[in-house]
Structures are given as structure tokens and as C-alpha cells.
């Protein structure tokens, strides 16, 4: 294998189980330890949550980023509102969106055939409960073999990965001489200060940008769908820039603060900002943090929004009100960032809450668009007032405008109560 390229990373594995069945989970963890040592999987369960951490956030993060989700099924699991109603429901959504593999593990005899996951191939073999095997060690071995094969399939699809890039020091920057190695999808903050945004490391890769001709409610300017290869890693704001961060920028630079429509400031996404305002914020942040902050390109934005999925929404084919802030799910105004579900790459509010400025100049379609992830700005030197692209959708929009491929435009001087932005950063 070429220098600087390594075998695929371990597949992250999430245990969804009732605490009344903890002994089964512990036995399975022991059985799978050899696969962890071999770098095939990396398991996680809620007993790994550290002291002082928000348990709901930790569970949600690992549920959203796991490659394999194990449902440890028993009467206790089926009776648990949290296991069945929350974790299993989200797991199946990710399975249907092909962003995770869900494997039911039948621990005890129960009416699991009536459950929503009954359509999935269960372990042990033939769905025979663990407690019905004699000895039970054979059941756990059968489960381990099935998980090993599933993980190998997923790793084969993932392919090799490059060496991670050395980046900013913890609480600091390259300019201050401290170096940190970021893993793909790591969450970091360059400066340990409330005004510095949380960023997510976006892996390099390829995707199909735009919508296919048959996608419901698509617009012609979302085509032609084309492959874009982003051969570099970059970081994207985990959240849209909030009022508290933008207000700090205004106070430091003596700028007028934007109106909040009476909805509140703090952790709500900043609104009523122009494209020029967003660029000015990025330039200020880059200077303060000594890192190359900027607006994302349109391609980077959609790549991160899709997070490896190909469906109209990252969770599947149909709009799900509980996932995002749009008219049927929230009361007619912005919501605090992080109020909805993150996508598989742990990024929030890509489909709803506020639309977001990106760097690109508007073109009525993708004919001739860059295919390397860069912003499409070839006419910028002639006229910086050219119409700019906005991505995402907003709390007051129609359902079809929440798709990953949806795009719009606005004059760069305009400020609206539904429009904000998030920041990006080159990691090379």
C-alpha cells in the first residue's frame, strides 16, 4: 500500500440495549474484543460516557455516526420507550438511508417478529434467541462472525484512507506552534473562547452534486447532476453562526448588530446579515484565530449536507418534521442551533432553520461548474456585486425546499430574517 495510505478505519459500532440486559451486552463486548484489537470495529455503549458529560448528547452523537448499530432485543428492549421509541427509530431511519447497518441481536424469546426491524436479517442464525442455545457460547460466536462479516463489507466499501493532516494546537493555532492531528469527523475549536465556533473535520471524497431528473419537486437549476471530487479535507461549522458569536464580532469591530425580530439572540442563528457581512465575519475570525476561515463553497456545503447519502434528505426520501425547523415542526421563527437532529457527520441545521450564504456566484445550472469542490467565482473580479448562492432552507419555507440539492440566490447586499451562514476552513 502506498506511503501515507492506511487500511480502512475501524467501523464504529453502537450498542442499543436495555440496562436490564447489561449482562448480555457485557458478554457480547467481550466476544467482540478480538475484532477491536484487529482494528475491524470500535464499539461504543453508554457506560463509556465520562463524568460531567451530557449523556443525551453523547448517545445522540454516537448513534448518528455509528457504521453498525446493534439492537439487543428482548422484552425489556421492546418495552423501553427510549430503546424502541428513540434509538431503534433513528437506527432504522439511518439504515433506510444507507448511512448505517442495523443488526438485531435476539437475546431472549419475545415478539420481535412484530417489531419494525423484523424485516432485517437478525443474529444469531435464524433469529434463534441467545438463551435458547446450548451452550450459549456458540450463539455469541455466531453473532461475532456475522458482525465481523458486516464490518468487513463496510470497510471494503470505505477503502483506504490517507494520513490525517497536522493542524491546530489544542486551544491554539498553527501560528502558535502547537500541532494536533485531527481525525475525520472530529469536532474541535481553534481557540478556547466562547466566540470561536465548533468545527467538524470533513473527510475527502466524491459525491454526485445536484438532483437527478426524477427527484420530486426538483428545479432545472439543480442540474445537470455531476460528480464532484473533493480531494482535500476541510472543516465546516457544526452550527450556523449564532447571535452570541456574531454579536461579539460586532462589539469588537464597532459594527451595528443585526435585528433579531424579537425572537431572541444567544444561541439562535444570526439573521439579517448580508453576504458581505458574512465575509467580513470570516475575515475577522481568520485574523483572531490565525486560521483560514472563510465561507464554504457550494459544493463543500452540499457534500457536508449529504454526509455520504444520496437521498433527497440525509435521513431518507421523505420530509420528517421532527428532524428540522420548518413550518410544521416549529412555531414560525428560528430555533436555537442544535435543537434538531444532526446529520451523520454531526452537523446541525443543514436542511432547516435558516438559509446560508456560500462563496459562489449564482449560475442557472451546473453546466461548466468546477468538479474539484472549489467555489464558482470566475466573474468575481469584474463585479463583486454579482448575485450569490444560498443553500439550505428556512423555518418558513415549503417542504420541497428542504432537499439536499435545493439551491437559491440573493443579492449580496440583501439582509433577510431567514438568512444566515456558517463558516468553513481549509485544512491544508
TORDREN-126809 format. One record per residue (C-alpha): residue number from 1; residue in three letters; x, y, z. Coordinates in Angstrom, 3 decimals. Example, Ala and Ser with C-alpha at 12.3 -4.5 7.8 and 13.67 -1.06 7.14 Angstrom:
- 1; ALA; 12.300; -4.500; 7.800 $
- 2; SER; 13.670; -1.060; 7.140 $
This chain:
- 1; UNK; 0.000; 0.000; 0.000 $
- 2; UNK; 1.333; 3.455; -0.874 $
- 3; UNK; 3.091; 5.523; 1.766 $
- 4; UNK; 0.744; 7.764; 3.667 $
- 5; UNK; -2.239; 5.468; 2.959 $
- 6; UNK; -3.613; 3.045; 5.537 $
- 7; UNK; -6.203; 0.297; 5.756 $
- 8; UNK; -9.785; 1.481; 6.286 $
- 9; UNK; -10.612; 2.782; 9.727 $
- 10; UNK; -12.467; 0.561; 12.215 $
- 11; UNK; -16.233; 0.529; 11.770 $
- 12; UNK; -17.862; 2.315; 14.703 $
- 13; UNK; -20.382; 0.089; 16.457 $
- 14; UNK; -23.243; 1.299; 18.679 $
- 15; UNK; -24.944; -0.913; 21.281 $
- 16; UNK; -28.651; -0.135; 21.775 $
- 17; UNK; -29.838; -2.138; 24.776 $
- 18; UNK; -31.882; -2.081; 27.975 $
- 19; UNK; -29.843; -1.781; 31.154 $
- 20; UNK; -31.760; -4.805; 32.425 $
- 21; UNK; -29.902; -6.780; 29.761 $
- 22; UNK; -26.485; -5.428; 30.639 $
- 23; UNK; -25.007; -8.876; 31.256 $
- 24; UNK; -25.713; -9.817; 27.637 $
- 25; UNK; -24.137; -6.624; 26.372 $
- 26; UNK; -21.028; -7.229; 28.504 $
- 27; UNK; -20.721; -10.784; 27.170 $
- 28; UNK; -21.031; -9.541; 23.580 $
- 29; UNK; -18.427; -6.816; 24.160 $
- 30; UNK; -16.034; -9.491; 25.421 $
- 31; UNK; -16.758; -11.704; 22.409 $
- 32; UNK; -16.037; -8.831; 20.011 $
- 33; UNK; -12.858; -7.658; 21.734 $
- 34; UNK; -10.686; -9.545; 19.254 $
- 35; UNK; -12.255; -7.570; 16.382 $
- 36; UNK; -11.440; -4.325; 18.185 $
- 37; UNK; -7.823; -5.415; 18.651 $
- 38; UNK; -7.617; -6.196; 14.946 $
- 39; UNK; -8.929; -2.734; 14.091 $
- 40; UNK; -12.085; -4.084; 12.445 $
- 41; UNK; -14.580; -2.394; 14.762 $
- 42; UNK; -14.644; 0.195; 17.518 $
- 43; UNK; -17.526; -0.384; 19.918 $
- 44; UNK; -19.389; 2.188; 21.988 $
- 45; UNK; -22.124; 1.964; 24.633 $
- 46; UNK; -23.493; 4.385; 27.188 $
- 47; UNK; -21.298; 3.079; 30.019 $
- 48; UNK; -18.401; 4.822; 28.269 $
- 49; UNK; -19.851; 8.285; 28.906 $
- 50; UNK; -17.390; 10.240; 31.030 $
- 51; UNK; -18.206; 12.092; 34.217 $
- 52; UNK; -19.643; 15.555; 33.636 $
- 53; UNK; -20.595; 14.920; 30.018 $
- 54; UNK; -24.121; 15.373; 28.687 $
- 55; UNK; -25.349; 11.796; 28.351 $
- 56; UNK; -28.094; 12.603; 25.828 $
- 57; UNK; -25.663; 14.453; 23.560 $
- 58; UNK; -23.093; 11.660; 23.815 $
- 59; UNK; -25.638; 8.971; 22.955 $
- 60; UNK; -27.034; 11.012; 20.098 $
- 61; UNK; -23.574; 11.682; 18.667 $
- 62; UNK; -22.590; 8.023; 18.623 $
- 63; UNK; -25.984; 6.900; 17.345 $
- 64; UNK; -25.686; 9.351; 14.451 $
- 65; UNK; -22.123; 8.429; 13.499 $
- 66; UNK; -22.028; 4.651; 14.004 $
- 67; UNK; -21.451; 2.451; 10.982 $
- 68; UNK; -23.154; -0.547; 12.608 $
- 69; UNK; -25.976; -0.290; 15.141 $
- 70; UNK; -26.726; -3.388; 17.223 $
- 71; UNK; -30.237; -3.733; 18.646 $
- 72; UNK; -30.014; -6.083; 21.640 $
- 73; UNK; -33.582; -7.365; 21.532 $
- 74; UNK; -35.579; -8.705; 24.467 $
- 75; UNK; -38.874; -7.973; 26.184 $
- 76; UNK; -37.003; -5.294; 28.105 $
- 77; UNK; -35.819; -3.668; 24.865 $
- 78; UNK; -39.276; -3.762; 23.271 $
- 79; UNK; -40.845; -2.286; 26.422 $
- 80; UNK; -38.344; 0.575; 26.696 $
- 81; UNK; -39.633; 3.854; 25.293 $
- 82; UNK; -36.070; 5.079; 24.880 $
- 83; UNK; -34.621; 1.970; 23.245 $
- 84; UNK; -37.569; 1.207; 20.992 $
- 85; UNK; -39.082; 4.652; 20.502 $
- 86; UNK; -35.914; 6.713; 20.114 $
- 87; UNK; -32.795; 4.674; 19.415 $
- 88; UNK; -34.422; 1.990; 17.268 $
- 89; UNK; -36.499; 4.507; 15.316 $
- 90; UNK; -33.451; 6.593; 14.469 $
- 91; UNK; -31.397; 3.491; 13.720 $
- 92; UNK; -33.922; 2.298; 11.139 $
- 93; UNK; -34.027; 5.728; 9.540 $
- 94; UNK; -30.279; 5.620; 9.093 $
- 95; UNK; -30.463; 2.050; 7.797 $
- 96; UNK; -33.082; 3.011; 5.218 $
- 97; UNK; -30.920; 5.966; 4.185 $
- 98; UNK; -27.992; 3.542; 3.784 $
- 99; UNK; -25.863; 5.546; 6.203 $
- 100; UNK; -25.645; 2.705; 8.766 $
- 101; UNK; -26.163; -1.066; 9.002 $
- 102; UNK; -28.682; -2.149; 11.663 $
- 103; UNK; -28.369; -5.693; 13.036 $
- 104; UNK; -30.960; -7.044; 15.507 $
- 105; UNK; -29.426; -9.380; 18.113 $
- 106; UNK; -32.157; -11.596; 19.592 $
- 107; UNK; -31.317; -12.170; 23.247 $
- 108; UNK; -34.481; -13.807; 24.561 $
- 109; UNK; -37.773; -15.174; 23.196 $
- 110; UNK; -40.097; -12.223; 22.592 $
- 111; UNK; -42.468; -10.877; 19.951 $
- 112; UNK; -39.674; -9.330; 17.925 $
- 113; UNK; -41.256; -10.551; 14.677 $
- 114; UNK; -43.935; -7.877; 15.213 $
- 115; UNK; -41.375; -5.079; 15.515 $
- 116; UNK; -40.416; -2.638; 12.776 $
- 117; UNK; -36.963; -4.183; 12.449 $
- 118; UNK; -38.338; -7.679; 11.726 $
- 119; UNK; -37.577; -7.140; 8.029 $
- 120; UNK; -33.845; -7.178; 8.799 $
- 121; UNK; -31.649; -10.260; 8.999 $
- 122; UNK; -31.152; -10.969; 12.686 $
- 123; UNK; -28.444; -12.731; 14.651 $
- 124; UNK; -27.840; -15.390; 15.920 $
- 125; UNK; -28.600; -17.609; 12.932 $
- 126; UNK; -32.305; -17.841; 12.021 $
- 127; UNK; -33.161; -15.386; 14.787 $
- 128; UNK; -32.827; -18.110; 17.417 $
- 129; UNK; -32.577; -16.310; 20.787 $
- 130; UNK; -29.255; -16.482; 22.623 $
- 131; UNK; -30.906; -18.065; 25.659 $
- 132; UNK; -32.144; -20.984; 23.528 $
- 133; UNK; -28.625; -22.024; 22.508 $
- 134; UNK; -26.695; -24.652; 24.431 $
- 135; UNK; -24.006; -23.787; 25.055 $
- 136; UNK; -24.645; -20.045; 24.707 $
- 137; UNK; -21.020; -19.562; 23.682 $
- 138; UNK; -21.995; -20.889; 20.259 $
- 139; UNK; -24.641; -18.177; 19.960 $
- 140; UNK; -22.155; -15.415; 20.778 $
- 141; UNK; -19.643; -16.874; 18.336 $
- 142; UNK; -22.312; -16.903; 15.610 $
- 143; UNK; -23.115; -13.264; 16.384 $
- 144; UNK; -19.439; -12.287; 16.301 $
- 145; UNK; -18.936; -13.940; 12.914 $
- 146; UNK; -21.957; -12.104; 11.495 $
- 147; UNK; -20.749; -8.750; 12.811 $
- 148; UNK; -17.235; -9.414; 11.509 $
- 149; UNK; -18.556; -10.064; 8.001 $
- 150; UNK; -20.776; -6.966; 8.071 $
- 151; UNK; -17.854; -4.810; 9.230 $
- 152; UNK; -15.574; -6.212; 6.542 $
- 153; UNK; -18.155; -5.416; 3.870 $
- 154; UNK; -18.447; -1.833; 5.093 $
- 155; UNK; -14.676; -1.406; 5.308 $
- 156; UNK; -14.243; -2.738; 1.783 $
- 157; UNK; -16.648; -0.079; 0.524 $
- 158; UNK; -14.898; 2.645; 2.539 $
- 159; UNK; -11.493; 1.840; 1.031 $
- 160; UNK; -8.116; 3.093; 2.340 $
- 161; UNK; -7.681; 6.484; 3.975 $
- 162; UNK; -4.811; 8.974; 3.831 $
- 163; UNK; -2.712; 10.134; 6.733 $
- 164; UNK; -4.513; 12.784; 8.788 $
- 165; UNK; -3.135; 16.280; 8.406 $
- 166; UNK; -1.349; 18.070; 11.266 $
- 167; UNK; -3.438; 21.003; 12.376 $
- 168; UNK; -4.021; 23.494; 15.123 $
- 169; UNK; -2.819; 23.010; 18.674 $
- 170; UNK; -5.394; 22.382; 21.347 $
- 171; UNK; -6.811; 25.729; 22.346 $
- 172; UNK; -4.451; 27.358; 19.874 $
- 173; UNK; -3.332; 27.533; 16.268 $
- 174; UNK; -0.519; 26.596; 13.918 $
- 175; UNK; 0.823; 30.104; 14.303 $
- 176; UNK; 1.393; 29.475; 17.992 $
- 177; UNK; 3.497; 26.414; 17.278 $
- 178; UNK; 1.266; 23.700; 18.704 $
- 179; UNK; 0.229; 20.803; 16.495 $
- 180; UNK; -2.769; 18.478; 16.750 $
- 181; UNK; -3.758; 15.638; 14.455 $
- 182; UNK; -7.452; 15.725; 13.609 $
- 183; UNK; -9.365; 12.583; 12.770 $
- 184; UNK; -12.118; 12.662; 10.170 $
- 185; UNK; -15.379; 13.951; 11.686 $
- 186; UNK; -13.589; 15.190; 14.798 $
- 187; UNK; -15.171; 18.219; 16.464 $
- 188; UNK; -12.741; 20.942; 17.515 $
- 189; UNK; -12.455; 24.601; 18.419 $
- 190; UNK; -9.321; 26.548; 17.474 $
- 191; UNK; -9.457; 28.937; 20.392 $
- 192; UNK; -10.865; 28.054; 23.796 $
- 193; UNK; -13.204; 31.020; 23.886 $
- 194; UNK; -16.998; 31.377; 23.566 $
- 195; UNK; -16.682; 33.441; 20.374 $
- 196; UNK; -14.832; 30.690; 18.480 $
- 197; UNK; -17.131; 28.255; 16.617 $
- 198; UNK; -17.096; 24.473; 16.875 $
- 199; UNK; -15.886; 22.891; 13.647 $
- 200; UNK; -16.284; 19.394; 12.191 $
- 201; UNK; -13.491; 17.817; 10.123 $
- 202; UNK; -14.994; 16.816; 6.774 $
- 203; UNK; -13.255; 13.874; 5.063 $
- 204; UNK; -12.158; 13.984; 1.460 $
- 205; UNK; -14.279; 12.094; -1.047 $
- 206; UNK; -16.563; 12.187; -4.067 $
- 207; UNK; -20.306; 12.659; -4.450 $
- 208; UNK; -22.947; 13.450; -7.030 $
- 209; UNK; -23.877; 17.122; -6.735 $
- 210; UNK; -27.332; 18.324; -7.707 $
- 211; UNK; -30.545; 16.356; -8.145 $
- 212; UNK; -31.353; 13.591; -10.631 $
- 213; UNK; -34.054; 14.318; -13.231 $
- 214; UNK; -36.591; 12.121; -11.436 $
- 215; UNK; -36.329; 13.714; -7.998 $
- 216; UNK; -39.683; 15.106; -6.894 $
- 217; UNK; -40.044; 18.902; -6.864 $
- 218; UNK; -36.562; 19.492; -8.286 $
- 219; UNK; -35.671; 22.633; -10.232 $
- 220; UNK; -33.768; 22.645; -13.509 $
- 221; UNK; -31.009; 24.758; -11.982 $
- 222; UNK; -30.143; 21.787; -9.732 $
- 223; UNK; -28.711; 20.010; -12.770 $
- 224; UNK; -27.063; 18.505; -14.513 $
- 225; UNK; -26.163; 16.202; -11.651 $
- 226; UNK; -22.409; 15.710; -11.767 $
- 227; UNK; -19.637; 14.024; -9.827 $
- 228; UNK; -17.519; 16.299; -7.646 $
- 229; UNK; -14.298; 15.028; -6.090 $
- 230; UNK; -13.083; 16.900; -3.028 $
- 231; UNK; -9.523; 15.639; -2.739 $
- 232; UNK; -8.790; 17.613; 0.411 $
- 233; UNK; -10.138; 17.740; 3.924 $
- 234; UNK; -11.781; 20.849; 5.245 $
- 235; UNK; -13.670; 21.876; 8.338 $
- 236; UNK; -17.228; 23.178; 8.480 $
- 237; UNK; -19.063; 24.911; 11.273 $
- 238; UNK; -21.013; 22.375; 13.318 $
- 239; UNK; -23.728; 25.008; 13.645 $
- 240; UNK; -24.740; 28.100; 11.756 $
- 241; UNK; -23.052; 31.177; 13.259 $
- 242; UNK; -25.095; 32.249; 16.266 $
- 243; UNK; -26.076; 35.664; 17.543 $
- 244; UNK; -23.749; 35.417; 20.537 $
- 245; UNK; -20.728; 34.840; 18.307 $
- 246; UNK; -21.732; 37.428; 15.729 $
- 247; UNK; -22.602; 39.986; 18.424 $
- 248; UNK; -19.093; 39.615; 19.845 $
- 249; UNK; -17.694; 40.326; 16.377 $
- 250; UNK; -19.878; 43.448; 16.148 $
- 251; UNK; -18.780; 44.690; 19.549 $
- 252; UNK; -15.086; 44.225; 18.753 $
- 253; UNK; -15.296; 45.808; 15.308 $
- 254; UNK; -17.809; 48.539; 16.284 $
- 255; UNK; -20.395; 47.309; 13.785 $
- 256; UNK; -24.133; 47.655; 14.151 $
- 257; UNK; -25.732; 44.475; 15.446 $
- 258; UNK; -28.413; 42.887; 13.221 $
- 259; UNK; -32.056; 42.774; 14.305 $
- 260; UNK; -33.348; 39.568; 15.870 $
- 261; UNK; -37.050; 40.102; 15.011 $
- 262; UNK; -37.852; 39.936; 18.724 $
- 263; UNK; -37.198; 36.180; 18.817 $
- 264; UNK; -34.094; 36.372; 20.992 $
- 265; UNK; -30.360; 36.220; 20.370 $
- 266; UNK; -27.884; 33.950; 22.180 $
- 267; UNK; -27.823; 30.513; 20.575 $
- 268; UNK; -30.249; 31.315; 17.775 $
- 269; UNK; -28.632; 31.551; 14.329 $
- 270; UNK; -27.757; 35.105; 13.375 $
- 271; UNK; -30.134; 36.539; 10.760 $
- 272; UNK; -30.434; 39.787; 8.827 $
- 273; UNK; -26.847; 39.532; 7.590 $
- 274; UNK; -25.703; 40.192; 4.029 $
- 275; UNK; -23.149; 38.179; 2.090 $
- 276; UNK; -20.666; 40.994; 2.688 $
- 277; UNK; -21.396; 40.822; 6.432 $
- 278; UNK; -20.681; 37.088; 6.390 $
- 279; UNK; -17.405; 37.579; 4.511 $
- 280; UNK; -16.343; 40.305; 6.953 $
- 281; UNK; -17.023; 37.982; 9.883 $
- 282; UNK; -14.944; 35.217; 8.289 $
- 283; UNK; -12.054; 37.612; 7.694 $
- 284; UNK; -12.190; 38.840; 11.285 $
- 285; UNK; -12.349; 35.278; 12.639 $
- 286; UNK; -9.427; 34.216; 10.461 $
- 287; UNK; -7.343; 37.043; 11.890 $
- 288; UNK; -8.348; 36.371; 15.503 $
- 289; UNK; -7.857; 32.597; 15.378 $
- 290; UNK; -4.927; 32.722; 12.932 $
- 291; UNK; -6.626; 30.142; 10.722 $
- 292; UNK; -8.009; 30.390; 7.149 $
- 293; UNK; -11.712; 30.746; 7.940 $
- 294; UNK; -13.979; 31.529; 5.004 $
- 295; UNK; -17.409; 30.826; 3.572 $
- 296; UNK; -17.831; 27.283; 2.245 $
- 297; UNK; -18.124; 26.670; -1.458 $
- 298; UNK; -21.487; 25.474; -2.722 $
- 299; UNK; -20.004; 22.038; -3.448 $
- 300; UNK; -18.476; 21.759; 0.035 $
- 301; UNK; -21.800; 22.737; 1.558 $
- 302; UNK; -23.806; 20.085; -0.320 $
- 303; UNK; -21.143; 17.420; 0.248 $
- 304; UNK; -21.305; 18.025; 4.006 $
- 305; UNK; -25.099; 18.258; 3.942 $
- 306; UNK; -25.459; 14.883; 2.246 $
- 307; UNK; -22.863; 13.308; 4.556 $
- 308; UNK; -22.450; 10.289; 2.325 $
- 309; UNK; -26.149; 9.882; 1.479 $
- 310; UNK; -27.802; 10.060; -1.944 $
- 311; UNK; -31.440; 10.540; -0.941 $
- 312; UNK; -33.293; 13.903; -1.142 $
- 313; UNK; -32.781; 14.354; 2.626 $
- 314; UNK; -29.934; 12.886; 4.628 $
- 315; UNK; -32.364; 10.662; 6.546 $
- 316; UNK; -34.243; 9.329; 3.507 $
- 317; UNK; -36.763; 10.126; 0.795 $
- 318; UNK; -39.485; 11.856; 2.799 $
- 319; UNK; -39.502; 15.080; 4.814 $
- 320; UNK; -39.574; 14.384; 8.549 $
- 321; UNK; -40.828; 17.363; 10.595 $
- 322; UNK; -39.109; 16.207; 13.784 $
- 323; UNK; -35.698; 16.419; 12.114 $
- 324; UNK; -35.619; 20.107; 11.225 $
- 325; UNK; -37.113; 23.524; 11.863 $
- 326; UNK; -39.744; 24.079; 9.209 $
- 327; UNK; -43.361; 25.317; 9.361 $
- 328; UNK; -44.962; 22.046; 10.505 $
- 329; UNK; -42.491; 21.398; 13.310 $
- 330; UNK; -41.625; 24.749; 14.934 $
- 331; UNK; -43.620; 27.881; 15.827 $
- 332; UNK; -42.861; 30.257; 12.956 $
- 333; UNK; -39.411; 31.531; 13.898 $
- 334; UNK; -35.825; 30.404; 14.230 $
- 335; UNK; -34.887; 27.873; 16.893 $
- 336; UNK; -31.658; 27.592; 18.864 $
- 337; UNK; -28.932; 25.764; 16.962 $
- 338; UNK; -28.691; 22.115; 17.921 $
- 339; UNK; -32.441; 21.823; 18.515 $
- 340; UNK; -32.904; 19.395; 15.625 $
- 341; UNK; -31.107; 16.154; 14.740 $
- 342; UNK; -27.544; 16.278; 13.394 $
- 343; UNK; -26.753; 14.581; 10.124 $
- 344; UNK; -24.462; 11.509; 10.026 $
- 345; UNK; -21.425; 13.791; 10.142 $
- 346; UNK; -22.673; 15.530; 13.304 $
- 347; UNK; -23.613; 18.788; 11.571 $
- 348; UNK; -26.797; 20.622; 12.536 $
- 349; UNK; -29.348; 22.738; 10.637 $
- 350; UNK; -28.290; 21.899; 7.091 $
- 351; UNK; -31.878; 21.416; 5.954 $
- 352; UNK; -33.808; 23.944; 8.018 $
- 353; UNK; -33.823; 26.886; 10.451 $
- 354; UNK; -32.041; 29.442; 8.201 $
- 355; UNK; -30.730; 29.577; 4.654 $
- 356; UNK; -26.970; 30.013; 4.440 $
- 357; UNK; -24.680; 32.099; 2.271 $
- 358; UNK; -21.896; 30.299; 0.388 $
- 359; UNK; -18.994; 31.748; -1.579 $
- 360; UNK; -20.238; 31.026; -5.109 $
- 361; UNK; -21.677; 33.368; -7.702 $
- 362; UNK; -25.092; 32.239; -8.915 $
- 363; UNK; -25.298; 30.284; -12.163 $
- 364; UNK; -28.579; 28.974; -13.537 $
- 365; UNK; -27.390; 25.369; -13.556 $
- 366; UNK; -24.181; 23.367; -13.240 $
- 367; UNK; -23.065; 23.271; -16.854 $
- 368; UNK; -19.347; 24.094; -16.681 $
- 369; UNK; -19.226; 24.079; -12.867 $
- 370; UNK; -15.986; 23.161; -11.058 $
- 371; UNK; -15.696; 19.477; -10.196 $
- 372; UNK; -13.000; 19.819; -7.521 $
- 373; UNK; -15.058; 21.358; -4.712 $
- 374; UNK; -13.883; 24.919; -5.324 $
- 375; UNK; -16.224; 27.906; -5.415 $
- 376; UNK; -17.521; 29.021; -8.830 $
- 377; UNK; -16.399; 32.650; -8.841 $
- 378; UNK; -14.797; 33.232; -12.247 $
- 379; UNK; -16.617; 36.538; -12.796 $
- 380; UNK; -15.962; 37.930; -9.334 $
- 381; UNK; -13.079; 40.200; -10.304 $
- 382; UNK; -15.295; 42.045; -12.772 $
- 383; UNK; -18.179; 42.685; -10.396 $
- 384; UNK; -18.233; 41.788; -6.689 $
- 385; UNK; -21.935; 42.703; -6.564 $
- 386; UNK; -22.970; 39.652; -8.565 $
- 387; UNK; -25.795; 37.524; -7.196 $
- 388; UNK; -24.610; 34.916; -4.684 $
- 389; UNK; -25.777; 31.388; -3.913 $
- 390; UNK; -27.676; 30.472; -0.765 $
- 391; UNK; -28.086; 26.893; 0.385 $
- 392; UNK; -30.325; 25.082; 2.821 $
- 393; UNK; -33.810; 26.171; 3.735 $
- 394; UNK; -35.583; 28.081; 6.427 $
- 395; UNK; -38.198; 27.922; 9.132 $
- 396; UNK; -40.845; 29.486; 6.832 $
- 397; UNK; -40.318; 27.607; 3.560 $
- 398; UNK; -42.210; 24.998; 1.546 $
- 399; UNK; -41.477; 21.301; 2.069 $
- 400; UNK; -39.720; 20.722; -1.273 $
- 401; UNK; -37.173; 23.434; -0.484 $
- 402; UNK; -35.553; 21.323; 2.244 $
- 403; UNK; -33.882; 18.797; -0.054 $
- 404; UNK; -30.081; 18.454; -0.021 $
- 405; UNK; -29.846; 19.641; -3.636 $
- 406; UNK; -32.023; 22.716; -3.149 $
- 407; UNK; -30.289; 25.968; -4.046 $
- 408; UNK; -31.292; 29.611; -4.284 $
- 409; UNK; -29.811; 33.054; -4.787 $
- 410; UNK; -29.824; 36.559; -3.412 $
- 411; UNK; -28.107; 39.890; -3.931 $
- 412; UNK; -25.025; 40.060; -1.700 $
- 413; UNK; -26.196; 43.323; -0.099 $
- 414; UNK; -29.578; 41.946; 0.977 $
- 415; UNK; -30.387; 41.118; 4.583 $
- 416; UNK; -33.359; 38.920; 5.477 $
- 417; UNK; -34.838; 37.488; 8.657 $
- 418; UNK; -34.487; 33.925; 7.352 $
- 419; UNK; -30.878; 34.118; 6.172 $
- 420; UNK; -27.636; 33.335; 7.995 $
- 421; UNK; -24.374; 31.498; 7.307 $
- 422; UNK; -21.802; 29.080; 8.644 $
- 423; UNK; -18.034; 29.119; 8.316 $
- 424; UNK; -15.542; 26.768; 6.697 $
- 425; UNK; -11.798; 26.355; 6.908 $
- 426; UNK; -9.201; 24.792; 4.655 $
- 427; UNK; -7.141; 22.166; 6.500 $
- 428; UNK; -4.099; 22.152; 4.248 $
